Amino acid sequence: MNYISKNIKHLRILKKLSQEGLAEELNVTRSRIGSYEENRSAPNIEFLITFSDYFKIPIDILLRNDLTKAKDFSFIELNNQRVLFPITVDDDNENLIEVVPVKASAGYLAGYDDPEYIEQLQKIKLPFLPTGKHRAFPIKGDSMLPMKDGTFVIGQFIEDRSDIKNGKTYVLVTLNDGMVYKRVYNTIDLNNSLLLKSDNKSYDNYNVPINEVLEIWEFTCSINTQEYTQEELKFSSIIGMFNELGMELKALEETLK
């Protein structure tokens, strides 16, 4: 379905422009804007390019997404383009944490930029979280031991790739690998990718091209849905000690250099 007529009107209103005002900004006639908004005619490619450049929103989003559910702060700016980023708020205009359920995690890749999809997700509030936009993602498998399968990781949205902290854990939404939770190293300057590592060393490290990374969420906290056994707790403590020792050794190595 083509949403361009609804989106032209909605974005104009968000910008607090009259039809005449928008026409002046885009160097077209007011009647042309009215014709597009009322769906009496379809905008040509030249207009779409001009409109896209003015609002910094990709043409495919203008055509394929119903933006009438989005407010101005529902967009983020990446590489000088504004990308739809649906969020939900409560009656006090405070961000809610959308929970991506295990059964729907595969569908998140198709719905992450769809306001209707995000709106139907369950929401929770955790008042102790730092300022920022958070979302909860289910963890599958054992690649990030001692994190158990079924644990929910709550991550804070990272808009600027340069904010990635080497060695920290992140939930990444990727074009080809889906949703993954890994320890991330920024190698964009080296090979235009991110290096992903698992805490379970039986899994190999691998790189993901940065242009395939759709969203990045930095670990804030986790919610475990299963009780740890005594053996797992001992194993968790051992892993934690080795991780801390590794970081201390790395810091010492940097100092000696």
Secondary structure, DSSP 8 states (H G I E B T S, - for coil): ---HHHHHHHHHHHTT--HHHHHHHHTS-HHHHHHHHTTSS---HHHHHHHHHHHT--HHHHHHS-GGG--GGGEEEETTEEEE----B-TTS-B-EEE--GGGTTTHHHHTT-HHHHHTSEEE--TTS-SS-EEEEE--SSTTTTS-TT-EEEEEE---GGG--TT-EEEEEETTTEEEEEEEEEEHHHHSEEEEE-SSTTS--EEEEGGGEEEEEEEEEEE--S---HHHHHHHHHHHHHHHHHHHHHHHHHHH-
